[in-house]
Amino acid sequence: MKTSFSRDELVSKLKDNLSIRIAQSLEAMIGATQRCHLIPEPPSATAGQEGKDFHGWTATYTAGARIQFRVFATAENWRLIGKTVLEAAGLDEFDDATLLSTYTETLAQAASSFAQDLSSLAGQKWEVSESHNGAEAEGNATAWGYAFPMGEAEAQIAVQVSEDLLALLLRPAASLEIPPQSEMHATPSQFDLLLDVELPVSVSFGRALVPLKEILKLNSGSIVELNRAVTEPVEVIVNNCVIARGEVVVVEGNYGVRIQQIISRQDRLRTVN
């Protein structure tokens, strides 16, 4: 269900949510609690001055091509973040390419989890459709900055959200809702076409959140403990939505899942968010 906010309330909510997501991403990579706080003035790259002194990074969400948030950081700052993560993983030799890759992976994890907050605010499923190096700053777009203590130093980044993102989240709830099934008038022939649409089906045995330093230690024979007991049913996922739960079986030498429970519509919506 979409919640209505004023523009200022929405921006404040986005600032708080994204600070939490970035801090969580850093915690997962570093393996220690991280703090993130707003800074009064974001670096000047958000005013359209991205150049050799700034690295820009963009995450685009499935709601539209210009539904984006962008991150800018000077070389000093993205190197500091990358170096802190890699040193926490026990590494002490790295080049700029490795530092930048580590820094952007931290942003990618934050962008992916931030999609859950955007989905909740929009009242519909959003997820990252693309992320890449480079960012086209909007001169008048809403921007702010974050600072992260990194040992004895402090890293700073600037964040900018596209005006299209804010505009879509500020639209009235009715304009974002899918019409009730009773108002959808698909003819039998149209429905028959839909029946042939192929959807991706996967089975989730469980998930785990593992610090980067532990991932780097993985080798043949390593065991990653998941968050699901062996007696618990596995989840059947269709198009990124959990639709059923069941038990693992073997069918003619192949793994399969015997459906034990179909998820209710309300529960399916919760798994989407």
N, C-alpha and C positions, 0 to 999 in steps of 0.2 A: 504494500500500500504506500503510495507516494505521500510524503508529508510536505506541506506548504511552508516555505521560508521566505523572508525578505532577502534581498540581495546580500545585505550585510550579515545576516544570520547564516546564510548559505556559505559565504566566504569564510566566516569564522569556523563553521563546522568542517569545511574542507581543510583548513589549516590544522585544526586539532587532529582530524582523522589521519591526514598524511604524515604528520609528525610522529604519530604512534606507529604507523606502518613502516616508516623509514627506520625508526628506532628498533622495531622488531626485526627488521631485515638485518640490521647491523648486529643485533644480539645473536641472531642465528649464525651469522658469519664469524663473529668474534668469540662467542661463547661466554659473554659477560654482559651484565645489564648496561644499557646505554641510555643516555639522556639526550634529549633534543629540545631546543628552545628557539622561539622566534627571535629574529633580530630586526631592529627597526627599519633598516634600509637594505633591500636586496642588492647584490652586485649589479653593476650597470649594464651587464649583458642583456638583462631583461628589457631594457629600453631599446633593443635593436642593435646593440653594439657588439654582437658576437664577432670575435676575430681570433687572432693567433693566441691571445692571452686567455681566452675562454673556450671551454669545451661545452657544447650543447648536446643534449640528449632528449629524445622525444618518445613518449608513449601515446599511442592512438587506441581508442576504444571502439568496440563494434557498433556503437550507437551512431557513428558517422565519421567521415574522413577528417573532419576538423575538430573532433571531440578529443582533445589532447591535453596533457600537461607536459611541461617542458622543464628541464633542469639545466642550470648553467653553473659551472665551477671553473675557477682558475686552475692552471696546471699545478700550482702549489697545493691547492685543496684536494683535487682528485687524486693526486699522488699520495697525499697524507692518508686519505681514506683507504686507498688500495694497499698502501704499505702497512697500515695498522691491521687490516684484515689478514694479510699474508703472514705477518709476523706472529699473529695469534695462532695461525695454523702451523707455526714452527719453521717457516721459511725465512731465509735471510739474504737470498740472492734473487733479484728480479729486475726486469727491464721495464721501460715505460709502457710497452704493449701489454705486458702482464698486469701492471698496475691499473691501466685504463680498463682492461677487460674485467678485472676484479671489482673495480668501482662501478662499472655499468651493470654487472651482474647483481650487485647490491640494489641498484635502482630498479632493475627488472623485477626482482622479488617484491620490492615495495609496491611497484605499479600493479602487479598481479593481485596482491592482497587488497590494495586500495580499490580495486574493481568491486569488491564486496560492499564497500561503503557507498560507492557510486550507485550500485544496483539498488541498495536500500533507499537511497535518496530519490532515485528515479522511479522506483516502483516497478522496474523491469530489469531483466538480465543484461548486465554489461560485463565485458571481459576485454582483455588486451588483445587487439587484433594485430598489432605491429609495434615494435620498438626498435629504434635505431639511433646511431650517433648522428649528431647534427640537429639543429633546432632553428626554426624560423620564428624569431621573436615578434610579437605583435606590440607595436609601440604603445597602445593605450590599454593593453590587457592587464588584468589584475595579477599582481606579483607580490611575493614576499620572500623572506629569507629564513634559513635555519642555521643553527650553529651546533656542532657536536664536539664535546671534549674528547680529544684523542691523546691520552697520556698527558704530557705537559703542554701540548699544543691544542689548538682548536681549529676544526675544519668548518668551513662555511659554504653553503650552496644557495643558489637562488632558484625559486620555483615560479612558474607562470602557468596559469590555466587559460585555455582559449576562451574567447568570448562565446563561441558556439557551445562549449561545454556548460558554461553558466546559464546561457539562454535556454538550453534544453532542460536543465534541472529546474529552472524557474517557471517553465510552462505549467499551465493549470493541469491538475491530475487527469481530468477527463480527456485531454488531448493526447495523453500517453497510454491510456488504457486500451486493451484489445476489446473489441465489441463482444458482448455475450454470445454464446453459441446460438441462441435463439434468433439473433440478428444477423447471423452469417448465412447467406443464401447460396451455398454451393450446389450446383446441379449434380445429379448422379454421375454424369460423364466427367465433371470436374473432380468429384470425389474419387472416381476410379483412377484418375491420373495420379492423385496423391498417394494412392495405395502402392504405387510402384516406386515411390521415392525411397532411396536407400539412406539409412541413418547409421552412424557409427555406434556400435554396442561394445562396451568394455565391462570388465569385472574388477572391482577393487577389493583386494585382500586386506588392505589397511594402509596406513600412512605413517610417516615418521618425520620429525624435524631434527635434522642432524647438523651440528656445526661444521663449517667448512674444514676445520682442522681434522675432524674425524673422517670426513669424506676423503681427504687426501691420503689417509692411512689405509683406505680400503684396498684389499688385494684378493686374489683367489682364495676362497675359504672363509673370508670375513662374513659375519652375520649381522644383518641390520634388523633390529627388533621393531615390529610394527605395533600399532596401537589397537590391535584386535586379537582377542583370545581365539584359540583354535576351535572352540565350541560355538563361537558367534557366527551368524550367517554372513556371507559376503554380499556386497552391493552390486546390483546390475545397473549400469549407467548407460543411458541413451542420450546422445547429443548433449553431454555434460550435465544431465539431470538424473538423479537416482530415481528409478521407477519401481524397483522391486528388490527383494532380498531372498537369498536361497542358500542351498548347500552345494558344495563341490562334489561332482560325480565324475566317473570315467565312462565314456561312451565309445566303444570300439577302439580303444587305445588313445582317445582324445579326451581332454578335460572338458567338462560341461558344468552347467549350473541347473539344479532342480529348483524351480521357483516355489518358495514357501509363503511369500507374502507380497502382495501388490501394495505399493505405497499410495496413501490417500492423496488427493489433489492438494490439500493444505500442506502435507508433509513434503510433496514434490516442490512446491513453491519455496519452502524453507530451504531445501537443498540447493535451489538455484541461487538464493541470496547468500 
